[in-house]
């Protein structure tokens, strides 16, 4: 199995999850999140029951930071488990 760097996997997943939630916050700030949410529920045969709250920059920053942190932690744990299951105990090489 190929060795992976848990830190890099953590950063990658943190950026992806944080970026998705940044997009969500931008949709709320632009005032288009409710129609998007309603559409997504509709195409999944779900009656929309949730209402998007007004945009708050502090809450948006907390959302993005928290999901990026959770993404980093999940990615790092995944990388560590991957390497352990591969039977690798040494650190991965650093590529620049």
Steps between C-alpha positions, in 0.01 A plus 500: 500500500608854439601707801308824546573805711222537762565875530453553126185288493370701795574829328338383176181382670491809721522726194228306318256498793579857600465611138160335462377677811652829385292463183193432715568815705544703181163373374339614825673840477380540140143416602468199272549217749128446568403439135803272456407305813136477392607371158735240645230370730248499214720288271542252786121475546519676837261774602715797610440579867819691586539876477839660442583757769637845418872519425732563794873535419608366841288188462624455143863522615431249778330265252793507258765469773321216681443294186857558381629385839278191502607427141866530595456267798307243295759510220792464741335206675429342160863543396625350825264201476588450132870485580446264794288264292770506234749388764708814462665638811744755354410856412413578138758687292448872460453602136565861413 
